[in-house]
């Protein structure tokens, strides 16, 4: 059974009137979940809180928690 994870939507949404078209850009950009995880990764690495192999799962767990808290 596959469950879809809430990614928080786009981190930096833009209206279609600002850009030419989706076809020209190929992507809507990173999700808010990815953005939160990237910010957490920088903090964890700079503080030496976790090693290179564990930083991504650790950061995404924190990003998921941030998304849950954001809904409250």
Backbone as CSV, one residue per row, in Angstrom:
resi,resn,N_x,N_y,N_z,CA_x,CA_y,CA_z,C_x,C_y,C_z
1,UNK,0.850,-1.187,0.000,0.000,0.000,0.000,0.887,1.239,0.000
2,UNK,0.691,2.097,-0.955,1.480,3.312,-1.067,0.660,4.501,-0.591
3,UNK,1.249,5.284,0.295,0.582,6.505,0.739,1.387,7.691,0.241
4,UNK,0.693,8.678,-0.231,1.364,9.864,-0.739,1.704,10.791,0.421
5,UNK,2.952,11.229,0.467,3.429,12.103,1.534,3.095,13.555,1.195
6,UNK,2.707,14.315,2.200,2.451,15.742,2.027,3.784,16.452,1.851
7,UNK,3.967,17.091,0.709,5.238,17.791,0.477,5.129,19.293,0.723
8,UNK,3.966,19.758,1.143,3.787,21.168,1.464,3.541,22.069,0.272
9,UNK,3.524,21.515,-0.928,3.348,22.335,-2.127,4.662,22.981,-2.537
10,UNK,4.587,23.919,-3.437,5.787,24.594,-3.929,6.390,25.512,-2.877
11,UNK,7.718,25.528,-2.811,8.400,26.421,-1.878,8.329,27.865,-2.351
12,UNK,8.416,28.066,-3.647,8.413,29.411,-4.221,7.440,29.462,-5.393
13,UNK,6.134,29.431,-5.097,5.158,29.428,-6.190,5.206,30.715,-7.004
14,UNK,4.874,30.587,-8.259,4.813,31.766,-9.127,3.593,31.645,-10.011
15,UNK,3.058,32.757,-10.400,1.886,32.729,-11.268,2.336,32.444,-12.686
16,UNK,1.465,31.849,-13.468,1.810,31.521,-14.853,2.065,32.771,-15.684
17,UNK,1.540,33.901,-15.273,1.750,35.128,-16.023,3.176,35.653,-15.937
18,UNK,3.929,35.214,-14.931,5.286,35.697,-14.735,6.269,35.002,-15.661
19,UNK,6.070,33.716,-15.916,6.988,32.965,-16.772,6.318,32.659,-18.101
20,UNK,7.107,32.186,-19.048,6.587,31.885,-20.381,5.581,30.740,-20.348
21,UNK,6.009,29.586,-19.867,5.128,28.429,-19.753,5.827,27.322,-18.992
22,UNK,5.065,26.350,-18.512,5.663,25.210,-17.817,6.548,24.414,-18.754
23,UNK,6.156,24.295,-20.004,6.934,23.515,-20.965,8.343,24.075,-21.109
24,UNK,8.491,25.377,-21.021,9.808,26.000,-21.155,10.687,25.742,-19.938
25,UNK,10.090,25.571,-18.779,10.863,25.418,-17.552,10.966,23.964,-17.101
26,UNK,10.038,23.106,-17.497,10.096,21.690,-17.212,9.804,21.287,-15.776
27,UNK,9.684,22.219,-14.852,9.473,21.874,-13.459,8.805,23.027,-12.737
28,UNK,8.084,22.683,-11.690,7.461,23.710,-10.863,8.367,24.099,-9.706
29,UNK,9.545,23.518,-9.629,10.469,23.863,-8.566,10.416,22.891,-7.406
30,UNK,11.165,23.205,-6.366,11.231,22.314,-5.219,10.013,22.460,-4.332
31,UNK,9.742,21.381,-3.619,8.618,21.409,-2.681,9.052,22.101,-1.392
32,UNK,8.070,22.472,-0.615,8.356,23.082,0.682,9.076,22.071,1.581
33,UNK,8.730,20.793,1.450,9.400,19.736,2.217,10.891,19.690,1.876
34,UNK,11.208,19.743,0.583,12.613,19.753,0.160,13.339,20.992,0.687
35,UNK,12.673,22.124,0.646,13.268,23.372,1.126,13.576,23.290,2.625
36,UNK,12.589,22.807,3.404,12.818,22.649,4.837,13.968,21.682,5.105
37,UNK,13.996,20.569,4.380,15.055,19.571,4.583,16.419,20.152,4.225
38,UNK,16.500,20.907,3.152,17.775,21.509,2.757,18.283,22.475,3.821
39,UNK,17.392,23.279,4.367,17.781,24.208,5.431,18.252,23.452,6.674
40,UNK,17.538,22.376,7.005,17.927,21.569,8.161,19.289,20.918,7.931
41,UNK,19.545,20.430,6.713,20.827,19.796,6.396,21.992,20.744,6.656
42,UNK,21.853,21.976,6.225,22.913,22.961,6.424,23.192,23.141,7.913
43,UNK,22.142,23.259,8.686,22.307,23.455,10.134,22.954,22.236,10.781
44,UNK,22.474,21.046,10.442,23.012,19.829,11.065,24.475,19.618,10.700
45,UNK,24.830,19.849,9.443,26.215,19.651,9.007,27.131,20.697,9.632
46,UNK,26.686,21.951,9.643,27.541,23.019,10.174,27.794,22.854,11.673
47,UNK,26.852,22.267,12.379,27.013,22.036,13.818,27.660,20.692,14.131
48,UNK,27.869,19.868,13.105,28.438,18.549,13.315,27.487,17.601,14.030
49,UNK,26.171,17.821,13.875,25.179,17.019,14.592,24.963,15.642,13.987
50,UNK,25.339,15.441,12.741,25.202,14.121,12.140,26.165,14.000,10.971
51,UNK,26.479,12.764,10.616,27.423,12.502,9.540,26.771,12.553,8.174
52,UNK,27.589,12.478,7.149,27.131,12.608,5.768,26.104,11.544,5.385
53,UNK,26.251,10.328,5.880,25.339,9.251,5.490,23.977,9.344,6.164
54,UNK,23.894,10.008,7.281,22.620,10.079,7.991,21.933,11.427,7.883
55,UNK,22.561,12.413,7.279,22.004,13.766,7.289,20.692,13.883,6.507
56,UNK,20.571,13.249,5.361,19.348,13.397,4.565,18.123,12.816,5.280
57,UNK,18.167,11.549,5.737,16.981,11.036,6.442,16.645,11.851,7.693
58,UNK,17.663,12.291,8.406,17.480,13.102,9.606,16.806,14.424,9.246
59,UNK,17.272,15.057,8.179,16.716,16.342,7.748,15.271,16.193,7.272
60,UNK,14.975,15.119,6.541,13.602,14.922,6.068,12.647,14.599,7.205
61,UNK,13.111,13.905,8.233,12.253,13.682,9.414,11.900,15.024,10.047
62,UNK,12.866,15.919,10.127,12.601,17.245,10.685,11.684,18.049,9.762
63,UNK,11.879,17.941,8.470,11.017,18.652,7.516,9.575,18.169,7.646
64,UNK,9.390,16.856,7.781,8.034,16.318,7.946,7.382,16.857,9.214
65,UNK,8.162,16.940,10.272,7.636,17.482,11.531,7.276,18.967,11.372
66,UNK,8.070,19.707,10.638,7.782,21.124,10.400,6.481,21.276,9.613
67,UNK,6.257,20.417,8.621,5.022,20.473,7.853,3.805,20.143,8.716
68,UNK,3.959,19.161,9.612,2.860,18.823,10.534,2.552,20.000,11.444
69,UNK,3.579,20.611,11.981,3.398,21.752,12.891,2.772,22.932,12.157
70,UNK,3.148,23.112,10.932,2.631,24.223,10.110,1.124,24.139,9.921
71,UNK,0.583,22.926,9.896,-0.862,22.718,9.697,-1.665,23.045,10.947
72,UNK,-0.998,23.078,12.111,-1.729,23.322,13.366,-2.164,24.745,13.497
